[in-house]
Amino acid sequence: MDLIKATQLTKSFKEHQVIKCLNVKIEKGKTIALIGPNGAGKSTTIGLLLGLIPPTSGTINHWCEHFKEKVGVQLQATPFFEGFTVEENLQLFASFYHIKLDQVKLEEKLKAFDLLAMRKKNATHLSIGQQKRLAIAVTTLHNPELVILDEPTAGLDPQAQKKIRDMLLELKGKGMTIMFSSHDMAEVTKIADVVIFLSQGEIIAQGAPADLLHAHNVDHLEALFFQLI
């Protein structure tokens, strides 16, 4: 089952075409990595698939009418509420989803995302890694069918990157459908079922990592990245 299917999708801003003839699908239960150099169109593609940006041409089919209620999105910067603690931010976001987050459920969420020790800390004063974990915690509050993450480990040190990767693997293990963009080929190798290479607004390769490596006769995704780009 395809949760989202885009066909012949294009997007232009004034006379500049950012996305060119995009054909992509998000299959239920899969983890999909969207990779490419800066300016390749990754964030624009995510915006199009979510319906946040209208396409110039092409079609996008979603699996249900009110799909936005069943999607969790973590963009590169999550605007937490200034002056509110970690747990207060979680409770506020839960109220937006009409979810009752009692103390037991709140503590379970904090523990799951390694945020229990900083529950009373101002969310805007957290480290970048802690803010990323809180952002993913917020993103998954309503148990969405699809989670989309825009560079979830960007700017993090190796230890913080590992924590995020472990969280994504846990979500994947629960059968959640995930799409994420990344520049980290090791991360993509460990997590992704499907890899989409994007360059200058076009998909230049897509498929299972092992199949792509075999087709291009390379040993790892970093080598494939440089070969394609």
C-alpha positions in Angstrom: 0.0 0.0 0.0 1.3 3.4 -0.9 0.7 6.2 1.6 1.8 8.9 -0.8 2.4 8.6 -4.6 3.7 11.6 -6.6 3.6 11.4 -10.4 5.4 13.8 -12.9 5.7 16.4 -10.1 7.4 19.7 -10.9 7.9 22.9 -8.9 9.1 26.3 -10.1 9.6 29.5 -8.1 9.2 32.3 -10.7 11.4 31.1 -13.6 13.6 28.8 -11.6 12.5 25.1 -11.7 13.5 23.5 -8.4 11.8 20.1 -8.9 11.8 18.4 -12.3 9.5 15.5 -13.2 9.5 13.8 -9.8 8.0 10.2 -9.5 8.2 8.9 -6.0 6.1 6.8 -3.6 6.1 6.2 0.1 5.2 2.6 0.8 3.6 1.7 4.1 6.0 0.2 6.6 9.1 1.3 4.6 11.9 3.6 5.8 12.9 5.9 2.9 16.1 8.1 2.8 16.1 11.2 0.6 19.7 12.1 -0.1 21.5 14.6 -2.2 23.8 17.7 -2.0 22.6 21.0 -0.6 20.2 22.7 -3.0 19.2 19.3 -4.6 15.5 19.9 -3.7 15.1 17.6 -0.6 13.2 20.1 1.6 11.1 21.2 -1.3 10.2 17.6 -2.1 9.2 17.1 1.5 7.0 20.2 1.4 5.3 19.0 -1.8 4.6 15.5 -0.5 3.1 17.0 2.7 0.9 19.4 0.8 2.7 22.4 2.3 3.9 23.6 -1.1 1.6 23.5 -4.1 3.1 21.8 -7.2 3.5 23.6 -10.5 2.4 20.5 -12.3 1.9 16.8 -11.7 -0.3 14.9 -9.2 0.1 13.8 -5.6 -2.2 11.0 -4.2 -2.5 10.5 -0.4 -3.9 7.4 1.3 -6.7 9.2 3.0 -8.6 12.5 2.9 -7.4 13.8 6.3 -3.8 12.5 6.0 -2.3 15.5 7.7 -3.8 14.3 11.0 -1.9 11.1 10.6 1.5 12.5 9.7 4.3 13.6 12.2 6.8 16.1 10.8 10.1 17.2 12.2 11.6 20.0 10.2 15.2 21.2 10.7 14.1 23.7 13.4 11.1 23.0 15.7 9.7 26.1 17.4 9.3 25.2 21.0 7.3 27.4 23.3 9.6 30.1 24.8 9.7 29.9 28.6 8.1 26.5 28.9 9.8 23.4 30.2 10.4 20.1 28.3 7.4 18.4 29.9 5.2 21.6 29.4 6.0 21.6 25.7 5.1 17.9 25.4 1.8 18.6 27.2 1.0 21.6 25.0 1.7 19.8 21.8 -0.4 16.8 23.1 -3.3 19.1 23.6 -3.1 20.2 20.0 -3.6 16.6 19.0 -6.4 16.2 21.6 -4.3 13.7 23.5 -4.6 13.4 27.2 -1.0 13.0 28.5 -1.2 12.0 32.1 1.9 11.7 34.4 2.4 8.0 33.6 2.3 8.5 29.8 4.4 11.7 30.1 7.1 9.9 32.0 7.0 7.0 29.5 7.6 9.5 26.7 10.4 11.3 28.5 12.1 8.0 29.3 11.7 6.7 25.7 13.5 9.8 24.3 16.1 10.1 27.1 14.6 13.4 28.3 13.6 12.5 31.9 16.6 14.2 33.5 15.8 17.5 31.8 12.0 17.4 32.1 12.0 20.7 34.1 14.5 22.5 31.9 13.5 25.3 29.6 13.1 23.6 26.2 14.8 26.4 24.3 17.9 26.0 26.5 18.5 22.4 25.6 21.5 21.3 23.6 20.9 20.7 19.9 20.8 17.0 20.4 18.3 17.2 23.2 16.1 19.5 21.1 16.2 17.0 18.2 15.1 14.3 20.6 12.3 16.5 22.0 11.3 17.3 18.4 10.9 13.7 17.5 9.0 13.0 20.7 6.6 15.8 19.8 6.4 14.4 16.2 5.3 10.9 17.4 2.9 12.0 20.2 -0.2 11.1 18.2 1.2 7.7 16.9 1.3 8.9 13.3 1.1 6.5 10.4 3.9 8.4 8.6 6.9 10.3 10.1 8.9 12.7 8.0 12.1 14.0 9.3 14.3 16.7 7.6 17.9 16.0 8.4 17.3 14.7 12.0 21.0 14.3 12.9 22.4 17.5 11.2 24.8 19.4 13.4 25.1 16.8 16.1 28.2 15.2 17.6 28.7 11.4 17.1 27.1 10.4 20.4 24.0 12.5 19.8 23.8 11.2 16.2 23.8 7.6 17.6 20.9 8.4 20.0 18.8 9.7 17.1 19.7 6.7 14.9 18.7 4.4 17.7 15.4 6.2 18.1 14.7 5.9 14.4 15.5 2.2 14.4 13.1 1.8 17.3 10.3 3.5 15.4 11.2 1.4 12.4 11.0 -1.7 14.5 7.5 -0.8 15.5 6.5 -0.8 11.8 6.2 2.9 11.4 6.6 4.4 7.9 9.5 6.9 7.9 10.9 9.3 5.4 14.0 11.2 6.3 16.6 13.4 4.5 20.3 13.0 5.4 23.9 13.7 4.3 25.1 10.8 6.5 25.7 7.7 4.4 26.5 5.5 7.3 23.1 6.5 8.9 21.3 5.8 5.7 22.9 2.4 5.3 21.8 1.4 8.8 18.3 2.6 8.6 16.9 2.9 5.1 15.0 0.2 3.1 14.8 2.5 0.1 17.2 5.3 -1.0 16.3 8.1 -3.3 19.2 10.1 -4.8 18.2 13.7 -5.7 20.3 16.1 -7.7 19.3 19.4 -9.2 15.6 18.6 -8.6 15.7 15.2 -10.3 15.8 11.7 -9.1 18.9 10.1 -10.5 18.6 6.8 -8.7 16.3 5.0 -6.3 15.9 1.6 -4.8 17.0 -0.7 -2.0 20.6 0.1 -0.9 22.0 -3.4 -1.7 20.4 -3.3 -5.2 21.8 0.1 -5.9 25.3 -0.9 -4.8 25.2 -4.0 -7.0 23.8 -2.1 -10.0 26.6 0.5 -9.8 29.4 -1.9 -8.8 30.4 0.0 -5.6 30.9 -1.2 -2.0 29.2 1.6 0.0 26.7 4.4 -0.4 29.3 7.1 0.0 31.1 5.9 -3.1 27.7 5.7 -4.9 26.9 9.2 -3.8 30.1 10.6 -5.3 29.7 8.5 -8.5 26.2 9.8 -9.1 26.6 13.4 -8.0 
